[in-house]
């Protein structure tokens, strides 16, 4: 299932009985969870009665399945959320596969993995969850870069009542990177530059926030170099080179 289709079903109050969302974008995971809960439960009381949150590294698959089979109490459906689902032990694969063949329609079992579970440079083989579940139950978070990421930021900020200009979105992506939660947080912070009621985010507001990032990035760069952390140092250096003269950075590193 595509992420957009999942969100549409959740918004209608009809999330699938079983879904695995996986990917490194914490904001997309949070948005998906919020839409599911908002669609299933009318208020905070129903949410507290009908939602159960488990940690993948602290429970067994059998425990998850038992929870998913529990009938709802004073709500139409239950929501069972498993955070960091990638930490579930593979020895429970058979139990999860059996449940997936006939999931409890009165429960939405939502498995959230905050990393991509497919083959990648960091992962030589698919995670066992991808084989244990039917393809229709697996939702890979979309990868957004460049203009697509800028467009997403403007659209997601609009949900919070913020209007982010094209130039502001571009600058935020350049400085903050591809982390959706950080991008949205910085957009909210930039809006506050104009006052508590200010809802427009332009270059002026972002520049004020970027000034803070410059100080923070300079500190992160020097610390990463001192510790010999090549990856973080190169990523921070790339951000700084967008606005800083190379000679300034060279001087900074050779002091």
C-alpha positions in Angstrom: 0.0 0.0 0.0 1.2 3.5 -0.8 1.6 6.0 2.1 -0.9 8.4 0.5 -3.5 5.7 0.2 -2.9 4.7 3.9 -3.4 8.3 5.0 -6.6 8.6 3.0 -8.0 5.4 4.6 -7.0 6.6 8.1 -8.6 10.0 7.5 -11.9 8.2 6.6 -11.7 6.3 9.9 -11.1 3.1 8.0 -7.4 2.1 8.5 -6.4 -1.5 7.6 -6.6 -4.1 10.3 -2.9 -4.6 10.0 -0.2 -2.3 8.6 3.6 -2.0 8.8 4.9 1.5 8.2 8.7 1.7 7.8 11.2 4.4 7.0 13.5 6.9 8.7 11.2 9.9 8.6 9.8 10.2 12.1 7.4 13.0 11.1 5.7 10.8 8.5 5.3 8.0 11.1 3.9 10.5 13.6 1.5 11.9 11.1 0.3 8.4 10.1 -0.3 7.5 13.7 -2.1 10.7 14.5 -4.5 10.3 11.5 -5.3 6.7 12.5 -6.1 7.7 16.1 -8.0 10.7 15.0 -10.1 8.7 12.6 -10.9 5.9 15.1 -11.6 7.8 18.3 -13.9 10.8 18.8 -12.1 12.3 21.8 -9.3 11.8 24.3 -11.4 9.5 26.5 -12.0 7.1 23.7 -8.3 7.3 22.8 -7.3 6.3 26.3 -9.7 3.4 26.3 -9.0 2.1 22.8 -5.3 2.6 22.2 -2.4 0.5 23.5 1.2 1.3 22.8 3.9 -1.3 22.9 7.7 -1.2 22.3 9.1 -3.7 19.9 12.2 -4.3 21.9 10.3 -5.0 25.1 7.6 -7.4 24.0 7.3 -10.7 22.0 5.3 -11.1 18.9 3.0 -13.4 20.8 2.2 -10.6 23.2 1.5 -8.3 20.3 -0.9 -10.8 18.7 -2.7 -11.4 22.0 -3.2 -7.7 22.4 -4.5 -7.4 18.8 -7.0 -10.2 19.4 -8.5 -8.4 22.5 -12.0 -7.1 21.8 -12.7 -3.4 22.2 -14.2 -2.0 25.4 -16.5 1.1 25.0 -15.1 1.9 21.6 -15.9 0.6 18.1 -12.3 -0.5 17.4 -9.0 -0.9 19.2 -5.7 0.6 18.1 -2.6 -1.4 19.0 0.7 0.4 18.2 4.1 -1.2 18.2 6.9 1.4 18.1 10.3 0.3 16.9 8.7 -2.8 15.4 12.1 -3.7 13.8 13.2 -4.8 17.2 10.6 -7.6 17.4 12.4 -11.0 17.6 12.3 -13.0 14.4 11.3 -16.2 16.3 7.8 -14.7 16.3 7.5 -14.7 12.5 5.2 -17.7 12.3 2.8 -16.2 14.9 2.6 -12.9 13.1 2.2 -14.5 9.7 -0.7 -16.6 11.1 -2.3 -13.5 12.5 -1.9 -11.6 9.2 -3.9 -14.3 7.4 -6.9 -13.5 9.5 -6.5 -10.3 11.5 -9.0 -9.1 14.1 -11.3 -6.6 12.2 -12.1 -4.9 15.5 -8.4 -3.9 15.9 -6.0 -1.8 13.9 -2.6 -3.3 14.5 -0.1 -0.6 13.5 3.6 -1.6 13.4 5.9 1.4 13.2 9.6 0.9 12.2 11.7 4.0 12.3 14.2 2.7 9.7 13.8 1.3 6.2 13.5 -2.5 6.4 14.4 -3.2 2.8 17.9 -4.1 1.4 20.2 -1.1 1.5 23.8 -0.2 2.1 23.1 -0.7 5.8 21.0 -3.8 5.4 22.2 -6.8 3.4 18.9 -8.6 3.4 15.2 -7.6 3.9 14.0 -7.5 7.5 12.0 -10.6 8.5 8.9 -8.5 8.9 8.7 -7.9 5.1 8.5 -11.6 4.5 6.1 -12.3 7.4 3.4 -9.9 6.2 1.5 -9.6 2.9 2.7 -6.9 0.6 -0.7 -5.1 0.9 0.0 -4.6 4.6 3.4 -3.0 4.1 3.7 0.8 3.7 7.2 2.2 2.8 7.5 5.8 3.7 8.2 7.9 0.6 11.7 9.4 0.1 11.5 13.1 -0.5 14.4 15.2 -1.7 14.9 18.6 -3.3 11.8 20.2 -4.7 9.5 17.4 -3.5 10.7 17.9 0.0 10.2 21.7 -0.2 6.6 21.1 -1.5 6.0 18.7 1.4 7.2 21.1 4.0 4.9 23.9 2.7 1.9 21.5 2.6 2.6 20.1 6.1 3.2 23.5 7.6 -0.1 24.6 6.2 -1.8 21.9 8.3 -0.4 23.8 11.3 -1.7 27.1 9.9 1.7 28.3 8.6 2.4 29.8 5.2 5.9 29.0 4.1 7.2 30.8 1.0 9.1 28.9 -1.8 12.4 30.7 -0.9 11.9 30.0 2.9 11.3 26.3 2.2 14.3 26.0 0.0 16.6 27.7 2.6 15.2 25.4 5.4 15.9 22.3 3.4 19.4 23.5 2.6 20.3 24.1 6.2 18.3 21.5 8.1 18.4 18.6 5.7 15.9 15.9 4.9 14.6 15.2 8.4 10.9 16.0 8.3 10.4 16.5 12.1 13.4 18.9 12.2 12.2 20.8 9.2 8.7 21.3 10.6 10.1 22.3 14.0 12.4 24.9 12.4 9.5 26.3 10.4 7.5 26.7 13.5 10.4 28.3 15.3 10.9 30.7 12.3 7.3 31.7 12.5 7.7 32.8 16.1 10.4 35.3 15.0 7.6 37.6 13.9 5.7 37.2 17.2 3.3 34.6 18.8 0.5 35.3 16.3 2.7 35.4 13.2 1.8 32.7 10.7 3.9 33.6 7.7 7.4 32.2 7.2 9.6 34.0 4.7 13.3 34.5 4.1 13.6 37.0 6.9 12.2 34.7 9.5 14.3 31.7 8.3 17.5 33.8 8.2 17.1 34.6 11.9 16.8 30.8 12.6 19.6 30.0 10.2 21.9 32.3 12.2 21.4 30.0 15.1 22.1 27.0 12.9 25.4 28.6 11.8 26.7 28.8 15.3 25.5 25.2 16.0 27.0 23.8 12.8 30.4 25.4 13.4 30.5 23.8 16.9 29.3 20.4 15.5 32.0 20.6 12.7 34.9 21.2 15.1 33.7 18.6 17.5 33.2 16.0 14.8 36.7 16.7 13.4 38.2 16.4 16.9 36.6 13.1 17.4 37.5 11.8 14.0 33.8 11.3 13.0 34.2 11.6 9.2 30.5 11.1 8.2 29.0 13.8 10.5 31.9 16.1 9.8 31.3 15.9 6.0 27.5 16.4 6.3 28.0 19.5 8.5 30.7 20.8 6.2 28.3 20.5 3.2 25.7 22.6 5.0 28.3 25.3 6.0 29.7 25.5 2.5 26.2 26.7 1.3 26.8 30.0 3.0 30.3 30.2 4.3 33.6 31.0 2.5 35.9 27.9 2.3 38.8 30.0 3.6 36.8 30.9 6.8 36.1 27.2 7.5 39.8 26.3 6.8 40.9 28.9 9.3 38.4 27.7 11.8 39.7 24.1 11.6 43.4 25.0 11.8 43.2 27.1 14.9 
